[in-house]
Amino acid sequence: MSPEPATRACPVCQTPLPTGVRRRYCSPACKTAGWRRNNPSRPPGPPRTREQAPAPDTGAQPAAIRDCPHCGKQITIVALLTTPQIAGPQLANGTPDVIPLRPARTL
């Protein structure tokens, strides 16, 4: 007869862990709670937030300021205008690699 594998439990919440896994805790929340229990003298760090880099200054003026329909924060709407020559693909002389879907208009 082969001996039964020893079942282990999460040291924080005592949830049984499946046999054959190498992890010690059942979830990331229990892992954090275990770390805090083993390191009481270390204060928790600041909450993790993503800091957004400032948007590059393009010189464009805001066309409108509205509230986001999803989160309610203010968003700025900027109208970017360009000429068709700049917006279209630049084709080199000779056989083009890019074939336009419609011919370019001239102003």
C-alpha positions as CSV (number, residue, x, y, z in Angstrom):
1,M,0.0,0.0,0.0
2,S,1.2,3.5,-0.8
3,P,0.9,6.1,2.0
4,E,-1.8,8.8,1.5
5,P,-0.4,12.2,0.7
6,A,-0.6,14.6,3.6
7,T,-3.3,17.2,3.0
8,R,-2.3,20.8,3.8
9,A,-4.4,23.7,4.7
10,C,-3.9,27.5,4.2
11,P,-2.2,28.9,7.3
12,V,-4.6,31.9,7.3
13,C,-8.1,30.6,6.7
14,Q,-7.5,26.8,7.0
15,T,-9.0,26.1,3.6
16,P,-7.7,22.7,2.4
17,L,-5.3,22.9,-0.5
18,P,-5.4,20.4,-3.3
19,T,-2.7,17.7,-3.2
20,G,0.1,18.2,-5.6
21,V,0.2,22.0,-5.5
22,R,3.3,23.8,-4.3
23,R,1.6,27.0,-3.1
24,R,1.3,27.7,0.5
25,Y,-1.7,30.0,0.6
26,C,-5.1,29.5,-1.1
27,S,-5.5,33.0,-2.5
28,P,-3.6,36.3,-3.0
29,A,-5.6,37.8,-0.1
30,C,-4.5,35.1,2.3
31,K,-0.9,35.5,1.1
32,T,-1.1,39.2,1.9
33,A,-2.7,38.5,5.3
34,G,0.1,36.0,6.1
35,W,2.8,38.4,5.2
36,R,1.2,41.1,7.4
37,R,1.0,38.5,10.2
38,N,4.7,37.6,9.9
39,N,5.9,41.2,9.5
40,P,3.9,43.3,12.1
41,S,6.6,46.0,12.4
42,R,6.5,46.9,8.7
43,P,3.8,49.4,7.9
44,P,1.7,48.7,4.8
45,G,2.9,50.7,1.8
46,P,0.8,53.3,0.0
47,P,-2.0,52.1,-2.1
48,R,-1.0,51.2,-5.6
49,T,-2.3,53.6,-8.2
50,R,-1.2,54.2,-11.7
51,E,0.0,57.7,-12.3
52,Q,-0.8,59.0,-15.7
53,A,1.9,60.9,-17.6
54,P,0.8,64.3,-18.7
55,A,-0.4,64.4,-22.2
56,P,2.0,65.9,-24.7
57,D,1.2,69.5,-25.7
58,T,0.1,69.5,-29.3
59,G,-1.0,73.1,-29.3
60,A,-4.6,72.0,-30.1
61,Q,-7.4,74.0,-28.3
62,P,-10.2,72.1,-26.6
63,A,-13.4,71.9,-28.7
64,A,-15.6,70.9,-25.7
65,I,-15.4,69.7,-22.1
66,R,-17.9,67.0,-21.2
67,D,-18.5,64.4,-18.5
68,C,-17.5,60.8,-19.4
69,P,-20.7,58.7,-19.7
70,H,-18.9,55.7,-18.0
71,C,-17.1,57.2,-15.0
72,G,-18.4,60.7,-14.8
73,K,-15.0,62.4,-14.9
74,Q,-14.4,65.4,-17.1
75,I,-12.9,64.7,-20.5
76,T,-11.7,67.1,-23.1
77,I,-12.7,66.8,-26.7
78,V,-10.1,68.1,-29.2
79,A,-10.8,68.5,-32.9
80,L,-7.8,67.6,-35.0
81,L,-8.0,68.7,-38.6
82,T,-5.6,67.9,-41.4
83,T,-5.4,68.1,-45.2
84,P,-6.2,65.1,-47.3
85,Q,-2.6,65.2,-48.7
86,I,-1.1,64.7,-45.2
87,A,-3.8,62.2,-44.1
88,G,-3.3,59.9,-47.1
89,P,-0.5,57.5,-47.7
90,Q,2.7,58.9,-49.2
91,L,3.5,56.9,-52.3
92,A,7.0,56.6,-53.6
93,N,7.8,57.1,-57.3
94,G,7.6,53.9,-59.3
95,T,5.4,50.9,-58.5
96,P,3.5,51.6,-55.3
97,D,3.4,49.0,-52.5
98,V,0.1,50.5,-51.3
99,I,-2.7,50.7,-53.8
100,P,-5.2,53.3,-52.7
101,L,-8.9,52.3,-52.6
102,R,-10.0,55.4,-54.3
103,P,-7.9,58.0,-56.2
104,A,-6.7,61.0,-54.1
105,R,-8.6,64.2,-54.6
106,T,-6.8,67.4,-55.3
107,L,-7.8,70.7,-53.9
